[in-house]
């Protein structure tokens, strides 16, 4: 059963989650030479990235990659890669290695073989996967209603191309299988609307309706939910 940590506000959530992630990374760095951190894009994680960037740990031994990427170049305002470079790979964390998902290929479909090969070289299992939650119940770019959802939930390949039915831009997403190759998984949620989605997801219903259920219902990887109003 996932654990739920309710925070008084978003600043408290950010501080608590930054400490949670830093503890996980430090623990694994004591046991292995290099570790992997998987993060999500969008605007919500920006304060977390800024809080992580000042954590004191051996960032030069940390490899950072993304749970998904909009298929736009780094020069585009919607690029998750650029968001991570701008807000996480700063200060103490500037020495971390970023492994982007964007390859410059014309389509995410064309990039899948190269991205899968690159992901296979990362330290695994990942130390930490940090996911957000969409108001439609999506995680990474595994969207309800997407033609590729069944593939994303079942394939053992680490990545796949996704054409969301409503969200802008084609995407490249880690598969459920890849997301679960982790020692620890976090869902970062804020606001009452997304709390409502979480409550629905914890109830009965098909995974295809709310893909986050695939994370919440599995028992292989511990899941910590951090929520603030």
C-alpha positions, -999 to 999 in steps of 0.1 A, spaced: 0 0 0 15 34 -9 23 57 20 8 92 20 25 122 35 2 152 38 21 185 40 7 218 52 17 237 21 38 234 -11 69 248 5 68 222 32 62 195 5 92 207 -15 115 207 16 103 173 27 106 157 -7 140 172 -14 153 156 18 136 123 10 153 121 -24 187 132 -11 186 105 16 178 79 -11 206 91 -33 232 93 -4 222 58 7 228 43 -27 260 63 -33 274 46 -2 268 12 -20 277 19 -56 298 42 -78 270 58 -98 233 62 -93 203 72 -114 176 98 -107 145 99 -129 125 132 -128 94 145 -144 90 178 -163 63 205 -163 62 235 -141 53 218 -108 87 202 -101 106 235 -105 107 243 -67 118 207 -60 146 210 -86 158 242 -70 157 226 -35 175 195 -48 202 215 -64 215 228 -31 216 193 -14 251 183 -4 259 150 -21 283 135 -47 263 149 -77 292 141 -101 282 104 -95 245 110 -102 229 104 -136 197 123 -142 171 114 -169 135 121 -176 103 101 -172 91 116 -205 98 143 -230 77 164 -253 91 160 -288 104 195 -292 140 207 -293 158 221 -262 153 256 -276 115 252 -272 97 266 -241 80 232 -235 112 212 -234 116 191 -202 153 188 -208 158 225 -208 137 228 -176 160 203 -159 191 220 -171 178 254 -160 166 245 -125 182 213 -113 217 212 -129 228 243 -110 249 250 -79 260 218 -62 241 197 -88 258 212 -118 282 183 -119 254 157 -124 252 141 -158 219 146 -177 209 119 -201 182 136 -223 155 117 -242 154 142 -271 177 129 -299 170 153 -327 152 127 -347 122 139 -367 97 119 -346 97 101 -313 90 69 -331 123 72 -350 142 79 -317 129 49 -297 157 25 -306 185 49 -297 168 60 -265 162 24 -254 199 17 -260 209 47 -240 186 39 -211 200 4 -210 234 19 -200 222 38 -170 228 26 -134 199 3 -126 178 -1 -107 172 36 -105 176 51 -71 146 72 -73 117 79 -98 98 111 -92 64 113 -110 37 139 -112 0 132 -117 -21 146 -144 -57 156 -137 -67 128 -162 -47 103 -142 -17 101 -165 18 95 -153 49 102 -174 33 103 -209 10 73 -203 -23 89 -211 -58 75 -208 -72 72 -243 -39 71 -260 -35 45 -287 -2 35 -272 -14 31 -236 -17 -7 -237 19 -9 -251 32 15 -224 16 -7 -196 28 -40 -210 61 -37 -230 94 -46 -214 111 -20 -237 122 10 -216 107 36 -238 80 42 -264 65 70 -285 31 84 -275 7 106 -294 -16 120 -266 -52 124 -277 -55 159 -261 -21 171 -247 1 191 -271 32 176 -288 41 140 -295 59 124 -266 86 99 -258 79 82 -225 94 56 -202 73 25 -200 57 12 -169 83 -15 -168 111 10 -169 95 32 -142 93 2 -119 130 -5 -123 135 16 -92 143 12 -55 119 40 -46 90 58 -64 75 91 -55 42 107 -66 43 145 -61 8 159 -59 -6 194 -50 -40 209 -50 -75 196 -42 -83 186 -78 -54 162 -80 -62 149 -45 -95 140 -59 -79 121 -88 -57 103 -63 -87 92 -42 -104 79 -73 -73 61 -84 -71 44 -50 -106 30 -55 -118 4 -79 -117 7 -116 -96 -1 -146 -60 10 -150 -68 22 -185 -92 48 -170 -65 62 -146 -30 49 -156 -16 60 -122 -34 29 -108 -6 8 -124 18 24 -100 -5 24 -70 -15 -12 -73 19 -28 -78 39 -42 -49 74 -45 -63 85 -10 -56 77 12 -25 55 42 -34 55 74 -14 29 100 -21 37 136 -11 6 159 -12 0 195 -3 -31 217 -8 
